[in-house]
């Protein structure tokens, strides 16, 4: 589980939020929550199509990590008093459709989707870590630790996808490009709305 042992207690009182760049933290937590929510829906869609196949246990393993990520960001939203994006109903449907749709191409299609999404999210997490480092690495140490752990898990999923023939999916380059453009749009919108 991400940043196991990382305490949310310092963020649980209004006084501890003093000095925090609320706009930056709100944007980061809101978009990360939305992304982990969407990832859960992608894996739910993949499991709906491939859950009983040989790929099912592998997809379930990655989904379980995403569930842990979502739980952690749910906790952070409460601790930092961040409202979720109003786009969650859209990400609910879009994530499931993306997961199920890519899985209709078989295991390779599901893995191609995983590679595309997880690469985008890992890059996004790296950008957030840089932002928090520029703000104040000590003040945001716990949040950065959580983001780093999630990023590492996402990169692991990316590598698992490559190991399981993602690049051999039909029209891999096109599929990856389209999914990553969608991820960039979702990130942009979820940060702001």
Order of alpha helices (4+ residues) and beta strands (2+ residues): alpha-alpha-alpha-alpha-alpha-alpha
